[in-house]
Amino acid sequence: MISTILFDLDGTLIDSAPDLAAALNEQRRRRRKPPLPYHLLRLHASSGARGMIKAGFSVEANDLAYQELRDEFLEIYARELLLRTQPFPDVDNMLAAIERSGRTWGIVTNKATSLAMPLLDAFALTSRAACIVCGDSTPFTKPHPEPLLEAARRLSVTAEHCVYVGDDERDITAARAAGMRSVAAAYGYLGDSRPPSQWRADHVLAAPLDLLKLLASAPFSV
């Protein structure tokens, strides 16, 4: 029986790709490189600075040039993270319905606290979420299961009573490793590798409100 729903942030609750893409293209502009099309950069938004820098400069996290590019990217993004970002359509209605049902919901994101909290504050989600676990809240980030297990500990629930919703394959990997039900948000960013149907998620959502139908079904009802 599912009593707790945990969500990824970028690409699942909020559409932050426009501001992430703008920060990357500002870096390219500074280097006199042409901007990259938004539809290509959007695919990498769930991977944050690491994914955007790889997409924009073909630089991996273990490359010597990565740290400088990452610091610059985060400095630009931190100034502009609320210019274009908005919750996905119907996310507020979905969360309100979860709250009315008596279930608990929280957020587990790889985004750093310093970047996640301004967004959550701006969209009045901070006080509504029962817990918020960010990328620097534990020594590990997804796909490691520890952030999800930390959320369960904070909420005093066991993993089998939780479902985790995310738009990246690593979200599903983390949920499975944590012993939680996994739900892929196919309306999100998804990356540029395998489609959600191949992630081994328990369920795939086409839109946020589809989660309510899922929670009302026999495998999830309380």
BALUM-449942 format. One record per residue (C-alpha): residue in one letter; x, y, z. Coordinates in steps of 0.2 Angstrom, whole numbers, plus 5000, padded with zeros to 4 digits. Each point is the difference from the previous one (the first is absolute). Example, Ala and Ser with C-alpha at 12.3 -4.5 7.8 and 13.67 -1.06 7.14 Angstrom:
residues 2
PT r    u    v    w
PT A 5062 4978 5039
PT S 5006 5017 4997
//
This chain:
residues 222
PT r    u    v    w
PT M 5000 5000 5000
PT I 5007 5017 4995
PT S 4999 5014 5012
PT T 5015 5011 4994
PT I 5004 5007 4983
PT L 5017 5007 4997
PT F 5004 5010 4985
PT D 5015 5005 4990
PT L 5001 5019 4997
PT D 5006 5006 4983
PT G 4990 4992 4986
PT T 4988 4992 5012
PT L 4992 5014 5011
PT I 5008 5016 4992
PT D 5005 5004 4982
PT S 5017 5008 5003
PT A 5007 4995 4983
PT P 4998 5018 4992
PT D 5011 5008 5013
PT L 5013 4986 5000
PT A 5001 5001 4981
PT A 5002 5019 5001
PT A 5014 4998 5012
PT L 5009 4988 4989
PT N 4998 5011 4985
PT E 5006 5015 5010
PT Q 5016 4990 5003
PT R 5001 4996 4981
PT R 4997 5019 4996
PT R 5015 5005 5011
PT R 5011 4988 4990
PT R 4993 5007 4983
PT K 4991 4984 4997
PT P 4982 4999 4992
PT P 4986 4996 5011
PT L 4994 4982 5000
PT P 4981 4996 4996
PT Y 4989 4999 5015
PT H 4993 4984 4995
PT L 5017 4991 5001
PT L 5005 5008 5017
PT R 4983 4996 5008
PT L 5004 4981 4999
PT H 5015 5003 5012
PT A 4991 5011 5013
PT S 4997 4986 5013
PT S 5019 4998 5001
PT G 5003 5018 5005
PT A 5017 5008 4998
PT R 5008 4983 4995
PT G 4988 4996 4986
PT M 4999 5018 4993
PT I 5019 5002 5000
PT K 5002 4983 4991
PT A 4986 5006 4987
PT G 5008 5017 4998
PT F 5018 4996 5000
PT S 5003 4981 4999
PT V 5008 5001 5016
PT E 4998 4986 5013
PT A 5000 5002 5019
PT N 5018 4992 5001
PT D 5007 5011 4987
PT L 5013 5014 5005
PT A 4989 5014 4993
PT Y 4984 4994 5009
PT Q 5002 5009 5017
PT E 5003 5017 4993
PT L 4985 4998 4988
PT R 4989 4993 5014
PT D 5004 5015 5012
PT E 4996 5012 4986
PT F 4984 4992 4995
PT L 4994 4999 5018
PT E 5004 5019 5002
PT I 4990 5005 4985
PT Y 4986 4988 5004
PT A 4998 5006 5018
PT R 4997 5017 4994
PT E 4987 4995 4987
PT L 4991 4985 5007
PT L 4983 5008 5002
PT L 4999 5009 4983
PT R 4991 4987 4990
PT T 4997 4985 5012
PT Q 4983 4995 5005
PT P 4991 4984 5007
PT F 4994 4988 4987
PT P 4981 5002 4996
PT D 4989 4992 5013
PT V 5014 4997 5012
PT D 4991 5011 5013
PT N 4984 4991 4997
PT M 5009 4983 5002
PT L 5008 5005 5016
PT A 4984 5007 5007
PT A 4991 4984 4997
PT I 5014 4990 5008
PT E 4998 5011 5015
PT R 4981 4998 5001
PT S 5002 4981 4999
PT G 5010 5000 5016
PT R 5016 4994 4992
PT T 5017 5008 5003
PT W 5011 5007 4986
PT G 5018 5006 5000
PT I 5014 5004 4988
PT V 5017 4991 4997
PT T 5011 5009 4987
PT N 5018 5000 4995
PT K 4999 5019 4999
PT A 5010 5009 5014
PT T 4991 5008 5014
PT S 5005 5018 4995
PT L 4992 4998 4983
PT A 4985 4989 5005
PT M 4993 5010 5015
PT P 4998 5017 4990
PT L 4990 4990 4987
PT L 4989 4991 5013
PT D 4998 5017 5010
PT A 4994 5009 4984
PT F 4987 4987 4996
PT A 4994 4998 5018
PT L 5005 4982 5001
PT T 5012 5001 5015
PT S 4987 5000 5013
PT R 4990 4987 4991
PT A 5013 4987 4998
PT A 5001 4988 5015
PT C 5019 4998 4996
PT I 5013 5007 4988
PT V 5016 4990 4997
PT C 5012 5010 4988
PT G 5016 4994 4992
PT D 5011 5006 5014
PT S 4988 4993 5014
PT T 5009 4983 5000
PT P 5017 4994 4994
PT F 4992 4992 4985
PT T 4990 5006 4985
PT K 4988 4990 4989
PT P 5001 4987 4993
PT H 5006 4995 5018
PT P 4985 4995 5010
PT E 5006 5009 5016
PT P 4991 5017 4996
PT L 4984 4991 4999
PT L 5003 4989 5015
PT E 5004 5016 5009
PT A 4983 5008 4996
PT A 4992 4984 5006
PT R 5009 5001 5016
PT R 4995 5019 5002
PT L 4982 4995 4998
PT S 5001 4984 5011
PT V 4993 4989 4986
PT T 5007 4984 4992
PT A 5006 4999 4982
PT E 4986 4988 4995
PT H 4987 5014 5005
PT C 5008 5012 4988
PT V 5000 5004 4981
PT Y 5013 5011 4992
PT V 4995 5010 4984
PT G 5014 5006 4989
PT D 5004 5004 4981
PT D 5017 4992 4999
PT E 5006 4982 4999
PT R 5011 5003 5016
PT D 4984 5005 5010
PT I 4993 4982 4996
PT T 5016 4992 5004
PT A 5001 5009 5017
PT A 4982 4995 5004
PT R 5002 4982 4995
PT A 5016 4999 5011
PT A 4991 5008 5014
PT G 4986 4988 5000
PT M 4987 5013 4995
PT R 4987 4999 4986
PT S 5007 5010 4985
PT V 4990 5011 4988
PT A 5007 5008 4984
PT A 4994 5018 4996
PT A 5000 4999 4981
PT Y 4995 5018 4998
PT G 5017 5005 5007
PT Y 5017 5001 4992
PT L 5005 4982 4999
PT G 5018 5002 4994
PT D 5006 4994 4983
PT S 5002 4981 5003
PT R 4987 4987 5003
PT P 4981 5004 5000
PT P 4991 4999 5016
PT S 4992 4984 4995
PT Q 5017 4992 5001
PT W 5004 5006 5018
PT R 4991 4986 5009
PT A 4989 5012 5009
PT D 4985 4993 5008
PT H 4989 5013 4991
PT V 5002 5014 4987
PT L 4990 5017 5001
PT A 4995 5010 4985
PT A 4995 5015 5011
PT P 5001 5005 5018
PT L 4981 4997 5003
PT D 5002 4982 4994
PT L 5008 4997 5017
PT L 4984 5002 5009
PT K 4992 4986 4989
PT L 5015 4989 5004
PT L 4998 5003 5019
PT A 4982 4996 4999
PT S 5003 4983 4992
PT A 5001 4984 5011
PT P 5019 4998 5000
PT F 5002 5018 5008
PT S 4984 5003 5010
PT V 5001 5002 5019
//
